[in-house]
Amino acid sequence: MDKIYDEYFDKIFNWALKKTNNKEDAEDLTNNIFVSIFEYFNENINIKKLDNLIWKIAHNIWCKKAKGYIKEKNNISYDESYEIGFEVDMLDKIVYKEIIDDLNKINLSEKELSSFKLYYLNDLSIKEVSNKLNSSEANIKYYLYNARKKVKERYYE
C-alpha cells in the first residue's frame, strides 16, 4: 500500500487540484480516494489492472463530491438515474449562469453569445438552439466550444 501511495499520490493530487481549483478541497478529495482504494484492497479481491481501478475509484469519488456540491451549494435536486458525467455538466452550467452578465466583457462573436445564452441560461438542448438560431447542430457545438474556451481563458487562467 505504501508503494501505491508513493506512486500515485502526486498524480491523484494534481488531478484533484485541477478538478477542484482549491488546494484544501484537492487534499480532501485525494485523501478520500486513498481511503477508498485501501478499503478496496482490504476486500482481498484479485485486481488485474491496478491503474484502471485507481482512476475509476478517483472518478467515482469526484462524481459523488460534485453531486454533494450541487445539492448543498445550489439546492438543486437530482435524479439518481442520471448517468456519470451529468454532475460535471451541471457544475459547468451553474458556473456559466453565474457569469452570464459578464459575457459582454469577453470577446464572443454574436453567434457564440447567442448559443451560449440559449444553451446555458435558457437550458435549451443543442437541437433546440440549432432550430432557434437556424444553424446546424455541428455549428452550435462549435460556437459553444469556442465560447467555453474564451470563458475559461478569462476566468480560470
Summary of the structure (lengths in Angstrom):
residues: 157
radius of gyration: 19.1
end to end distance: 35.7
largest distance: 57.7
contacts: 398
relative contact order: 0.07
helix: 78%
strand: 0%
